[in-house]
Amino acid sequence: MRVSVVGSGPNGLAAAVIMARAGHEVTVHESAAKAGGGLRTDRFEAFDGIFDVCSAAHPMALASVFFQSFEITRRVDFLTPDISYAHAMEGVSAVAYRSLQRTIDELGRSGAGWGRVMKPLLLNIEAVRRLGGMDLRARPSTIGAAAALAAAVGGLSTLREDARSLAAGVTAHAAAPFGSFPARFVGAVLAAEAHASGWPIPRGGSAAIAEALVSDLVAHGGEINVGHHVDDLREVWRPGDVAILNIGPRGFARLGRGLLPASYSRRLSRYRYGNAASKVDFVLSAPIPWADSRLRDAGTVHIGGHEADISRAEKAARAGVVPVDPYVLLSQPTRLDRSRLPEGSSDEIVWAYAHVPNNSEIDASEMIARRIESFAPGFRELIIHHEARPAPFFAATNANFVGGDILGGRVDAGQLLTRPTLTTRPWRTPLPGVYLASASTPPGAGVHGMAGWHAARLALRDLDQTLPDLGVR
Ligand SMILES: Cc1cc2nc3c(=O)[nH]c(=O)nc-3n(C[C@H](O)[C@H](O)[C@H](O)COP(=O)(O)OP(=O)(O)OC[C@H]3O[C@@H](n4cnc5c(N)ncnc54)[C@H](O)[C@@H]3O)c2cc1C
């Protein structure tokens, strides 16, 4: 069977690999010059070193049913920091170690509460991962995991002091309304992974994951056609073929003009987008001089202050106002991976972005530098080079990042699990043989390939086939 995949992000490549392994003739069409979508590692324009353009930390890659069956850890060298993430605070910061016990101990008075929320999740971690990936095939462990997740979603709001700040930083990843079920659900899953598989980075950058997928696809007869922006579905699909679209609802409405029923197109057009990212990549002459020296070895650092401060900043961004003190996510990849710099270099690369309003053109470099400086006096003096990537950069380089929303659509109660439309099989479309598989379908944003896994599984089921073996061979 001829299978066209439009888009080569992690979900597109996951679907392509599965369909090629199942014996189909697969071609992936990608607008960009290189495959990978959000898995992109580039060279700095004016510095000898490489940086991750999009994804940096990959807890979901180790946790996902797709990547586990693909044996990703046998194909990519993941480096896992002892500190998964930290929440920068004045004085003593809050730190999530890979070790849950150490986290509890160092959180002091609020540590016991953190343990109470995390332990049931860790006891049920495999089932929690399946639920997080929307793999709802019934198993006895699913009920235990659902109960643990429900308790964690509630428990995150009962935390006190430093544990509450730790939770606030991780729940802000989803840019969802603070205190909402989607924010806490995403936060609970990410926080559990911090103590389960950790928050690893691939040696050589996130593109290493894309390269592993592409090389498996090619080894099984698949092809990648880069530099081809598909404008009309009929360029790559005719009735009787299979197409798996690694694109968002807006892109699909455009591609499917004249093919899609009007009522479905209308539902796609109602899909909403959320806050955008404004990013900066710094090169420093030394590690960030965090006042709390434990943060020097953290893989990821959240900057946002107390829960109420983050909530205010996120709300402002959603209302279209650039926050004065935005929530900032920061990664320090070269604390672990020196291969990203020339041999012998003692420089450091820092990746950071702030949540800003959708479509905002603001260059957040200065705001982010100020935020870092307040928890790491002397930071500015270490900057050798920086490159800003505001929201329009993301919108222009990936049609799925509408207005610079890097999460493929607003994450709220209406769109967490029903993206892009309310149906039990959101990966299926009204066109027979055409499936959707992107961050705008469940389980949403992140490098997990699970939307691609779901779409390919449905496509195979419609062809009376089962999932092929995906292991290294
Ligand atoms: C700054 C930033 C930081 C992030 N940090 C993390 C992180 O640390 N960890 C994490 O897990 N995730 C992170 N993410 C999110 C993650 O990158 C995305 O959720 C993920 O890449 C989405 O995967 P996808 O398969 O849906 O498609 P994408 O990765 O979005 O790829 C879609 C591809 O489709 C192509 N395309 C779209 N339309 C067409 C068309 N019509 N024709 C041809 N090609 C088309 C695009 O060019 C693109 O290559 C980050 C993203 C950004 C931007």
The ligand as an SDF file (V2000), in Angstrom:
LIG
                    3D

 53 58  0  0  0  0  0  0  0  0999 V2000
   11.2820   26.0400   21.7880 C   0  0  0  0  0  0  0  0  0  0  0  0
   10.6780   24.6670   21.9950 C   0  0  0  0  0  0  0  0  0  0  0  0
   11.0310   23.9300   23.1060 C   0  0  0  0  0  0  0  0  0  0  0  0
   10.4970   22.6550   23.3140 C   0  0  0  0  0  0  0  0  0  0  0  0
   10.9440   21.8950   24.3490 N   0  0  0  0  0  0  0  0  0  0  0  0
   10.5580   20.6120   24.4580 C   0  0  0  0  0  0  0  0  0  0  0  0
   11.2060   19.7470   25.3700 C   0  0  0  0  0  0  0  0  0  0  0  0
   12.1670   20.1150   26.0440 O   0  0  0  0  0  0  0  0  0  0  0  0
   10.7550   18.4560   25.4570 N   0  0  0  0  0  0  0  0  0  0  0  0
    9.7380   17.9930   24.6710 C   0  0  0  0  0  0  0  0  0  0  0  0
    9.3760   16.8030   24.7850 O   0  0  0  0  0  0  0  0  0  0  0  0
    9.1320   18.7970   23.7630 N   0  0  0  0  0  0  0  0  0  0  0  0
    9.5170   20.0790   23.6340 C   0  0  0  0  0  0  0  0  0  0  0  0
    8.9670   20.8870   22.6830 N   0  0  0  0  0  0  0  0  0  0  0  0
    7.7560   20.4410   21.9740 C   0  0  0  0  0  0  0  0  0  0  0  0
    8.0450   19.4450   20.8740 C   0  0  0  0  0  0  0  0  0  0  0  0
    9.1040   19.8850   20.0640 O   0  0  0  0  0  0  0  0  0  0  0  0
    6.7750   19.2770   20.0360 C   0  0  0  0  0  0  0  0  0  0  0  0
    5.6580   19.0100   20.8710 O   0  0  0  0  0  0  0  0  0  0  0  0
    6.9360   18.1400   19.0630 C   0  0  0  0  0  0  0  0  0  0  0  0
    8.0190   18.3600   18.1910 O   0  0  0  0  0  0  0  0  0  0  0  0
    5.6640   17.9850   18.2330 C   0  0  0  0  0  0  0  0  0  0  0  0
    5.8750   16.9130   17.3720 O   0  0  0  0  0  0  0  0  0  0  0  0
    4.9820   16.6460   16.0970 P   0  0  0  0  0  0  0  0  0  0  0  0
    5.3590   15.3030   15.6240 O   0  0  0  0  0  0  0  0  0  0  0  0
    3.5640   16.8990   16.4140 O   0  0  0  0  0  0  0  0  0  0  0  0
    5.3910   17.6910   14.9820 O   0  0  0  0  0  0  0  0  0  0  0  0
    6.4750   18.7960   14.8110 P   0  0  0  0  0  0  0  0  0  0  0  0
    7.7010   18.4540   15.5620 O   0  0  0  0  0  0  0  0  0  0  0  0
    5.8250   20.0860   15.0690 O   0  0  0  0  0  0  0  0  0  0  0  0
    6.8230   18.6510   13.2790 O   0  0  0  0  0  0  0  0  0  0  0  0
    5.8690   18.8580   12.2540 C   0  0  0  0  0  0  0  0  0  0  0  0
    6.5950   18.8830   10.9380 C   0  0  0  0  0  0  0  0  0  0  0  0
    5.6240   18.9730    9.8940 O   0  0  0  0  0  0  0  0  0  0  0  0
    6.1100   19.8400    8.8980 C   0  0  0  0  0  0  0  0  0  0  0  0
    4.9430   20.3440    8.1570 N   0  0  0  0  0  0  0  0  0  0  0  0
    3.8780   21.0310    8.6430 C   0  0  0  0  0  0  0  0  0  0  0  0
    3.0090   21.2980    7.6550 N   0  0  0  0  0  0  0  0  0  0  0  0
    3.5290   20.7520    6.5270 C   0  0  0  0  0  0  0  0  0  0  0  0
    3.0800   20.6830    5.1720 C   0  0  0  0  0  0  0  0  0  0  0  0
    1.9160   21.2160    4.7900 N   0  0  0  0  0  0  0  0  0  0  0  0
    3.8590   20.0400    4.2620 N   0  0  0  0  0  0  0  0  0  0  0  0
    5.0360   19.4790    4.6320 C   0  0  0  0  0  0  0  0  0  0  0  0
    5.5090   19.5180    5.9090 N   0  0  0  0  0  0  0  0  0  0  0  0
    4.7510   20.1410    6.8330 C   0  0  0  0  0  0  0  0  0  0  0  0
    6.8420   20.9170    9.6760 C   0  0  0  0  0  0  0  0  0  0  0  0
    7.7790   21.5850    8.8660 O   0  0  0  0  0  0  0  0  0  0  0  0
    7.5140   20.0830   10.7790 C   0  0  0  0  0  0  0  0  0  0  0  0
    8.7890   19.6340   10.3920 O   0  0  0  0  0  0  0  0  0  0  0  0
    9.5220   22.1440   22.4100 C   0  0  0  0  0  0  0  0  0  0  0  0
    9.1770   22.8810   21.2700 C   0  0  0  0  0  0  0  0  0  0  0  0
    9.7670   24.1180   21.0420 C   0  0  0  0  0  0  0  0  0  0  0  0
    9.4680   24.8650   19.7820 C   0  0  0  0  0  0  0  0  0  0  0  0
  1  2  1  0
  2  3  1  0
  2 52  2  0
  3  4  2  0
  4  5  1  0
  4 50  1  0
  5  6  2  0
  6  7  1  0
  6 13  1  0
  7  8  2  0
  7  9  1  0
  9 10  1  0
 10 11  2  0
 10 12  1  0
 12 13  2  0
 13 14  1  0
 14 15  1  0
 14 50  1  0
 15 16  1  0
 16 17  1  0
 16 18  1  0
 18 19  1  0
 18 20  1  0
 20 21  1  0
 20 22  1  0
 22 23  1  0
 23 24  1  0
 24 25  2  0
 24 26  1  0
 24 27  1  0
 27 28  1  0
 28 29  2  0
 28 30  1  0
 28 31  1  0
 31 32  1  0
 32 33  1  0
 33 34  1  0
 33 48  1  0
 34 35  1  0
 35 36  1  0
 35 46  1  0
 36 37  1  0
 36 45  1  0
 37 38  2  0
 38 39  1  0
 39 40  1  0
 39 45  2  0
 40 41  1  0
 40 42  2  0
 42 43  1  0
 43 44  2  0
 44 45  1  0
 46 47  1  0
 46 48  1  0
 48 49  1  0
 50 51  2  0
 51 52  1  0
 52 53  1  0
M  END
$$$$
